[in-house]
Amino acid sequence: METLHQEENEIAPRAMSSGARAYHCLVTSCGFIAAVLFGLMAVLVCVDVALRNLSTTSIPWAVEMTEYMLMVAAFLAAPWLAYTNDHIRVDVLVRGLPKGGRKAAAVLCNLICLAISVALAFESAKSLIGNAEQGSMVFKVLIFPEWWLTIPMVICFVLLSIEFIRRLVIRGLATEGAV
């Protein structure tokens, strides 16, 4: 039985346009940066734990930096995971549908995800602008402008919005009237 994952990968364009190549590189770069951040987190935590156990020193900013790296990595990984169809999904009900029903369910899910992504992109951009205008700062071990924390959110939700639009176009929503 053909899985939904295989079915979606078959609809990817064989020869990408320059815009599609640029988007592919951008989303792949997000995934790469997320992977590097996860690796750096592992190294940072191990070094900090080793220093605490083997000496009297530690890295004072390690826990805080790990928290920020985790947040940035999660937000950057999301568009890449959606692009590659490697995100978590529950498709028990969808598997039982005929091919047309699966397509309609996919279109409906992508429309819902698009609406949510656009709303979150708008709200995170609004938050970024508000924090920048107020001059809000984060005061912990590290001190920096608070709006820096919203940059990964804006990037994530804008790219997710683009991804869901791309999926809807690939599925031929406009041409086939799948809904």
N, C-alpha and C positions, 0 to 999 in steps of 0.2 A: 504494500500500500504506500502510495506517494505521501510523504509528510508535507505539512503546511510549509515547513522551512524550505524544503526542496522546491516546492511550487513557487514560492516567492522569489527564490534565487534565479529561477528560470526566466523571470520577466525583466531581469536587469538587462540594460542595453548592451549589445555585443561591442559596438564601436561607440565610445563615449565622445560627446562634443567637448569643446574646450571648457565650457561652463561646467559640464558634468565632471570632467577631470579635475577642475579646480575644487569643486565641492567634495569630490572623493578624497583629494589630498587634504583638504581642510578637516574633514571628519576623521580621516585616518590619523592626522596629526593630533587631534584631540585624544583619540584612543592611545596613541603612542605616549603623549605627555602624561596621561592618566596612569599608564603602566609604569613609566619612569617614577612618577610620584609614589605609587604603591611600593616599588622597590626601594626608593629612598626612605620611605617610612619604616620599612623593615630594618634597614641598616641603622637608621637613627635610633630606633627603639633598642635594637641589640647592643649598639655601642653605649647608649645611656645605661642600660641594665648592667652591662659588663663593668662600666666605670663605677656604678654604685656598689657593686659587689666586690670589686677588686681593689678599690681605692676609696678615698674619702671625698672624691669629687663626683660631680655629675654635670650634665648639660642642663642648665636652668630653664632654657627655652624649649627643650625637647618635646615635652608633653603638649605645650601650646602649638608648636610648629606641626606636630603630628596631627593635631585636630584640624588645623587649617589645610594641611596637605590632603587629609581624608576628604574634607568637604570639596576642595577643588577637584580632586581626582574623580569623585563621584559625579559631580556636575559635568566634567569633561568626558567621562566615559559614557554617559547616557546617550548622547546623539550617535556616537560610534556604535554602541550596542544596538540601537534601533536601526541604524543603517545596515548593519551586518546581520540583522535578525537573530542576534545572540542574547537578547533580553529574556527575562523570565516571562512566561505566559502560561495561562491555564487554558488549554484548548480541548478539554474533554467533550464539551457540548458541540463545539465547532466540527470536530472530526466526524461526528455522526451525520452532519448535513451533506446534501448533495453538493456538487461542485458550484452550482449557481448560488446556493445558500451560503457556502463558505465565502464566496466572493462578496456577497451582500453583507455578511457579517464583518468581513475585513474592511469593507468600505465604511460601514457604520462605526466600527472601532476607530478607524483612522480619522473620521470626522470628529468623533468625541475627543480623541487625543489631540487633534489639531486645535479644537476650541479651548481645551485646557492649556495647551502649550502657548497659544497666543495670549490667553488671559494671564498666565504666569510670566510671560515675556514682558507684557505691558506693566504688570505690577512690579516686577523686579527692576525694570528700567526706571519706573517712577520712584522706587526706593533708592536706587543709585543716585538719581538726580537730587532727590530730597536730602539724602545724607551728604552729598557733595556741597549743596547750597548751604546746609547748616554747619558744615565744617566738623561734623561729628568725628570723634576719634575713638579708637579702641585703646584702652589703657590696661594692659596686663604686663607680662614680662616684656612683650614686644609692644611698641606703640606705633600706630599707623592710622591713616584715615579709614573710617568705617566703610566708606563706599567701595573700597578695594574688595571687600568681601562679597559684594553683589555682582562684580564683573563676571565671575564664573557662572552665576545664575542666569544673567542676561544672555551670555554666549550659549549656554545650554538650551534655554527655552526658545531662542531664535532659531538655533540649528534644528531643534526638534520640530518646530513649526515648519521649517523648510522640508524636513524629512517627511512629515505627514502629508504635505502638499505634493511632494514628489511621489509618494506612494499612491495617492489618489489619482494623479495624472497617469502613472504607469498602469493602474488598474482600469483606466479608460472611463472614469466616472463621467467625464464631460461627453464622451463619444458614444459610450454604450448604455448609459443610463442605468447603472448597476443598482441604484437604490430603488 
